[in-house]
Amino acid sequence: MTLDRPGFLDPVAEAQSCFRSVLSAMSRPGSITAMSHAIAAPPLDPATAAVLLTLVDADVTLWLDEPLMPSWDWLAFHAGVVRAPSRAEAAFLCVTALPPLAELFAGSDAAPETSATIILQVPGLTDGRPLTLYGPGLEAPAVIAPLGLPDDFVAQWEANHRLFPRGLDLMLCARGNFLALPRSVRIGEG
Amino acid sequence: MSGYNFAYLDEQTKRMIRRAILKAVAIPGHQVPFGAREMPLPYGWGTGGIQVTAAILGQDDVLKVIDQGADDTTNAVSIRRFFARTAGVATTTRTTKATVIQTRHRIPETPLRADQILVYQVPLPEPLAKLEPSRAETRQMHALAEYGLMHVKLYEDIARFGHIAISYDYPVMVNGRYLMSPSPIPAFDTPKMHRMPALQLFGAGREKRIYAVPPFTSVRPLDFDDHPFRLIRAPHPCALCGARDSYLDEVLTDDRGGRMFVCSDTDYCASRRDIAEAAGEAA
């Protein structure tokens, strides 16, 4: 139970600076970004908690996986967020293990912006298997090596990217830092 | 300013706009619908750009606002004052000092950096609107990347005038996928959008659309191999600073046909004159 934990101390200014961190990360895929205001609300990572308070409210639905469920009351109290009936219907998913991407809502060709955003909490953003990113936002291909991705991640992401403009957007959070992988990036091994 | 939230908009509205901006960045060139609010100035005065700026602006930002390249025209002055009053942010007219630049119809001559954000005010976000009046239809055309109609329009220009007769709001392809209106910037500015290091955000208030071009993203003017896109610039140097590389305004100086050509970007022109003056004093 984490209901007694505070959210943003200065909601207007902190939500704004956290949003700019998220916007910067989304504009520059793979760049490891320090969340400007970390929020202690375990089991949520400080970066995960800040991303959620920045983006979700009563207008959107959220899905938490089992290990993060203890944070539900805290999120409901601070953000008033609505619980998604199933993960396939969620606008935001906050998870500790990546669900099969093909099972989530990827939007439609006419309204690809309605697709889900996944916030995945991982053990670390470095020291994992190297992945090379290509696409908008990158001056040159970038290499990331996050931990905690499924073995078939590259193949799953390739299928997700091929749906473009439909597709899922992913954020990886670990220890107050995060990086973003919008659907527009292509990911290769090595 | 008391009685208002920081940067005028309430927090729930800002979150809605912020979510739209993130999806817009993830789908470069796609128009994301958003719930545009009524602003304390009329549609057509930059309400879309103002709402995008309000959603991203923070206390540490330095804001520059230009209207047709100038910092001192009515629209620019009133929007700059609006944010100085409602957000208390620092403002500047220097392109190099700004972190957020809101613009109506120009891209500054000074190349923008990766730590800057350019916010465009957009009157008509739909590039196909003049060819196909139905929004339902154009949405479907974007979904299918069916842009033949625009190629026909360009071809008809060539057949009638011998060249593509579009001097502003020149249609561009973003990331090889979406046809996008660059807002009514002169065709002269279009190449600046290609692989720009700064994030470009577009807000259309009346039409309730937000779209974006992430940094280093391909933005190509639509053209034909045998009729490639050409820059159009008045064949004169700036009468004030002598620049031969900037976009020029034609200014009538009397009623006997007198005229002069001056830089449309007032900061660029003033900076060049300052440098020339300093060099003159040093000599």
HADDOCK unambig.tbl for C-alpha pairs under 7 A between the chains (distance, minus, plus):
assign (segid A and resid 13 and name CA) (segid B and resid 58 and name CA) 6.88 0.50 0.50
assign (segid A and resid 16 and name CA) (segid B and resid 56 and name CA) 6.69 0.50 0.50
assign (segid A and resid 16 and name CA) (segid B and resid 58 and name CA) 6.21 0.50 0.50
assign (segid A and resid 17 and name CA) (segid B and resid 58 and name CA) 6.76 0.50 0.50
assign (segid A and resid 20 and name CA) (segid B and resid 56 and name CA) 6.74 0.50 0.50
assign (segid A and resid 23 and name CA) (segid B and resid 22 and name CA) 6.48 0.50 0.50
assign (segid A and resid 26 and name CA) (segid B and resid 22 and name CA) 6.94 0.50 0.50
assign (segid A and resid 26 and name CA) (segid B and resid 25 and name CA) 6.97 0.50 0.50
assign (segid A and resid 27 and name CA) (segid B and resid 25 and name CA) 6.41 0.50 0.50
assign (segid A and resid 27 and name CA) (segid B and resid 214 and name CA) 5.34 0.50 0.50
assign (segid A and resid 27 and name CA) (segid B and resid 215 and name CA) 6.57 0.50 0.50
assign (segid A and resid 55 and name CA) (segid B and resid 15 and name CA) 5.91 0.50 0.50
assign (segid A and resid 55 and name CA) (segid B and resid 19 and name CA) 6.50 0.50 0.50
assign (segid A and resid 109 and name CA) (segid B and resid 143 and name CA) 4.79 0.50 0.50
assign (segid A and resid 110 and name CA) (segid B and resid 139 and name CA) 5.88 0.50 0.50
assign (segid A and resid 110 and name CA) (segid B and resid 140 and name CA) 5.96 0.50 0.50
assign (segid A and resid 110 and name CA) (segid B and resid 143 and name CA) 4.65 0.50 0.50
assign (segid A and resid 113 and name CA) (segid B and resid 23 and name CA) 5.57 0.50 0.50
assign (segid A and resid 113 and name CA) (segid B and resid 32 and name CA) 6.47 0.50 0.50
assign (segid A and resid 136 and name CA) (segid B and resid 214 and name CA) 6.23 0.50 0.50
assign (segid A and resid 136 and name CA) (segid B and resid 215 and name CA) 6.86 0.50 0.50
assign (segid A and resid 136 and name CA) (segid B and resid 216 and name CA) 6.11 0.50 0.50
assign (segid A and resid 136 and name CA) (segid B and resid 217 and name CA) 4.74 0.50 0.50
assign (segid A and resid 137 and name CA) (segid B and resid 214 and name CA) 5.17 0.50 0.50
assign (segid A and resid 137 and name CA) (segid B and resid 215 and name CA) 4.59 0.50 0.50
assign (segid A and resid 137 and name CA) (segid B and resid 216 and name CA) 5.22 0.50 0.50
assign (segid A and resid 137 and name CA) (segid B and resid 217 and name CA) 6.11 0.50 0.50
assign (segid A and resid 138 and name CA) (segid B and resid 216 and name CA) 5.96 0.50 0.50
assign (segid A and resid 139 and name CA) (segid B and resid 216 and name CA) 5.49 0.50 0.50
assign (segid A and resid 165 and name CA) (segid B and resid 27 and name CA) 6.33 0.50 0.50
assign (segid A and resid 182 and name CA) (segid B and resid 26 and name CA) 4.98 0.50 0.50
assign (segid A and resid 183 and name CA) (segid B and resid 26 and name CA) 6.14 0.50 0.50
assign (segid A and resid 184 and name CA) (segid B and resid 26 and name CA) 6.03 0.50 0.50
assign (segid A and resid 184 and name CA) (segid B and resid 27 and name CA) 6.49 0.50 0.50
